[in-house]
Amino acid sequence: MYRLLLILLLVLSAILIVAIFMQPTKNPSSNVFDSSGSEALFERSKARGFEAFMQRFTGIMVFFWLAIALALAILSSR
């Protein structure tokens, strides 16, 4: 059981790295220190399409990664 969870954690780690690098880049004008003023600080645009999918996918993968890491910590303390 421990070895299976460890292998699953390693596979999820690789998937997470790829998912994070596949995240779309933000608009370069969204920099707070830009000349656009303070409206860029409070501007929230809703993610759509591929960006929304990648955000959800990454969040779900992080949840599973943390759950498996917690299970491995519990199993290793016994």
C-alpha atoms as one frame of an Amber mdcrd trajectory, in Angstrom:
protein
   0.000   0.000   0.000   2.769   2.404   0.949   4.721   1.740  -2.247   1.606
   2.205  -4.410   0.827   5.549  -2.774   4.433   6.650  -3.174   4.414   5.839
  -6.891   1.070   7.620  -7.270   2.495  10.674  -5.504   5.463  10.764  -7.870
   3.221  10.461 -10.925   0.931  13.218  -9.616   3.986  15.396  -8.970   5.028
  15.109 -12.606   1.474  15.819 -13.799   1.301  18.875 -11.529   4.559  20.267
 -12.880   3.294  19.918 -16.449  -0.104  21.418 -15.530   1.500  24.426 -13.857
   3.740  25.092 -16.847   0.726  24.820 -19.176  -1.119  27.607 -17.354  -1.780
  30.508 -19.729   0.238  33.637 -19.048  -1.525  36.656 -17.677  -1.973  39.828
 -19.652   1.216  41.915 -19.411  -0.870  45.041 -18.766  -2.199  43.516 -15.532
   0.933  44.578 -13.702   0.000  46.688 -10.663   3.022  48.926 -11.123   2.041
  49.701 -14.690   0.922  53.147 -15.815  -2.706  51.956 -15.968  -3.351  53.108
 -12.411  -5.111  51.426  -9.534  -7.958  49.924 -11.585  -5.661  47.052 -12.558
  -5.309  46.148  -8.890  -9.032  45.516  -8.413  -9.762  44.174 -11.871 -11.023
  40.575 -11.787 -11.685  38.817 -15.051 -13.377  35.438 -14.983 -11.348  32.610
 -16.461 -12.917  31.049 -19.530 -12.199  28.087 -21.760  -8.774  26.501 -21.497
  -7.683  28.804 -18.670 -10.673  27.817 -16.520 -10.111  24.136 -17.241  -6.436
  24.353 -16.309  -7.232  26.191 -13.056  -9.762  23.546 -12.023  -7.556  20.652
 -13.128  -4.563  22.024 -11.222  -6.668  22.595  -8.105  -8.036  19.059  -8.183
  -4.564  17.580  -8.725  -3.175  19.599  -5.798  -5.992  18.295  -3.591  -5.219
  14.674  -4.506  -1.481  15.295  -4.087  -2.004  16.689  -0.580  -4.360  13.837
   0.385  -1.848  11.209  -0.746   1.011  13.025   0.992  -1.017  13.095   4.214
  -1.846   9.386   3.880   1.847   8.617   3.333   2.785  10.639   6.412   0.251
   8.741   8.510   1.378   5.368   7.148   5.054   6.146   7.717   4.469   7.148
  11.341   3.115   3.694  12.200
